[in-house]
Amino acid sequence: MRIVARWSVLVLLLMAASQAEAADKVLPQELEESVTRTIEEELRETRAPGAAVAIVRDGEVVYLRAFGVRSIEERTPVTPDTLFRLGSTTKSVRRGYGSHIRFLPERRGAVIALSNENGVTLHRSVDRITKAVFGLPDEPPRNEQAEPLTAAQAERYTGTYVHADLAKFTVTWDGKRLVLKTDKEYPLERTGPDTFQTEDHQGLAFVDKPGQTRAKYLHMDLLSAIRAGK
């Protein structure tokens, strides 16, 4: 059963950006044109019918543009308010139904790319935008100082997390590392104090509540799950 996230690109941006007016916060024209060309080139190569891309920098929306049509059959143009599928219970630990969201907390920003072609994540465009707009490496740097977990530390994260009764994730300890289980098993590599990633670089973050010793929430891309039970 699919999880259909009925969120528009506009809603995503409102979640990521501050409440300040951003009308005059735009990219320089030359950079904006370069970003647009990069996205258009990847869409042509992947043959995705349409997409919507947004960039948030310093808490402000600096780029928001829609491309193409909603589907090959439905020739209605994509707009910033078009709804996109964002995944399914069998793909929840991946980048979803043509979605790729890269959060860049060190720049108070994010790159949000949504396409309407399953498996087309516009990964190359997101990489180039990360470098051109934010001056960061294509892929966020990995934390080489993250120490492996001990069995005692792993208890903070193990358990079952659910999302709106539509998705369930079980986190276990195999004696060496955490393992995320859905329909498959995904070993997790530690990248920070409470952050991990799968082998295909899907990032996950565990969040606790004040006064609690065990993680309360599991965040991945746009999906958040809450711990079931204590």
RAHUWO-V787929 format. One record per pair of residues at least 6 apart in sequence whose ideal C-beta (glycine too) atoms are under 6 Angstrom apart, sorted by sequence separation. I is the first residue (numbers start at 1). GAP is how many residues later the second one is. D is the distance in whole Angstrom. If there is no record, write none. Layout:
I_GAP_D / I_GAP_D
This chain:
69_6_5 / 70_6_5 / 130_6_5 / 162_6_5 / 179_6_5 / 180_6_4 / 190_6_6 / 191_6_5 / 197_6_5 / 55_7_5 / 103_7_5 / 115_7_6 / 131_7_6 / 171_7_6 / 172_7_5 / 208_7_5 / 209_7_5 / 217_7_6 / 218_7_5 / 55_8_4 / 69_8_6 / 70_8_6 / 130_8_6 / 161_8_5 / 179_8_5 / 180_8_6 / 188_8_4 / 189_8_5 / 196_8_5 / 208_8_5 / 87_9_4 / 102_9_5 / 113_9_4 / 171_9_6 / 206_9_4 / 217_9_6 / 54_10_5 / 68_10_6 / 86_10_5 / 87_10_6 / 160_10_5 / 177_10_6 / 178_10_4 / 195_10_5 / 207_10_4 / 86_11_6 / 101_11_5 / 127_11_4 / 169_11_6 / 170_11_4 / 194_11_6 / 216_11_5 / 53_12_6 / 66_12_4 / 85_12_4 / 186_12_5 / 194_12_5 / 206_12_6 / 66_13_5 / 86_13_5 / 100_13_5 / 113_13_5 / 158_13_5 / 169_13_6 / 39_14_6 / 52_14_5 / 66_14_5 / 157_14_5 / 158_14_6 / 205_14_5 / 99_15_5 / 111_15_5 / 158_15_5 / 51_16_5 / 64_16_6 / 204_16_5 / 50_17_6 / 98_17_4 / 50_18_3 / 111_18_5 / 49_19_5 / 50_19_5 / 98_19_5 / 154_19_4 / 49_20_5 / 50_20_6 / 98_20_6 / 97_21_6 / 100_21_4 / 157_21_6 / 49_22_5 / 98_22_5 / 100_22_6 / 49_23_5 / 100_23_6 / 43_24_6 / 102_24_5 / 52_26_6 / 95_26_5 / 100_26_5 / 107_27_5 / 50_28_4 / 84_30_4 / 104_30_6 / 25_35_4 / 27_35_5 / 26_36_6 / 27_36_6 / 25_37_5 / 22_38_4 / 17_39_5 / 22_39_5 / 16_40_5 / 13_41_5 / 18_41_4 / 17_42_6 / 9_43_5 / 17_44_5 / 146_44_5 / 9_45_6 / 146_45_5 / 146_46_6 / 13_48_5 / 143_48_5 / 59_49_5 / 142_49_6 / 143_49_5 / 157_49_5 / 58_50_5 / 57_52_4 / 56_53_5 / 56_54_5 / 55_56_6 / 169_56_6 / 161_57_4 / 54_58_4 / 156_58_5 / 157_58_5 / 156_59_6 / 53_60_5 / 163_60_6 / 52_62_5 / 163_62_4 / 162_63_6 / 51_64_4 / 161_64_4 / 50_66_5 / 161_66_6 / 162_66_5 / 48_67_5 / 49_67_6 / 159_68_5 / 160_68_5 / 48_69_4 / 10_70_6 / 9_71_5 / 10_71_6 / 48_72_4 / 8_73_5 / 46_74_5 / 8_75_6 / 92_75_5 / 6_77_6 / 55_78_6 / 89_78_5 / 42_80_6 / 4_81_6 / 5_81_4 / 42_82_5 / 42_83_5 / 3_84_6 / 3_85_6 / 2_86_4 / 39_86_5 / 38_87_5 / 38_90_5 / 92_90_6 / 90_93_5 / 93_93_6 / 16_94_5 / 35_94_6 / 12_100_6 / 93_105_6 / 93_109_5 / 101_120_5 / 86_136_6 / 3_163_5
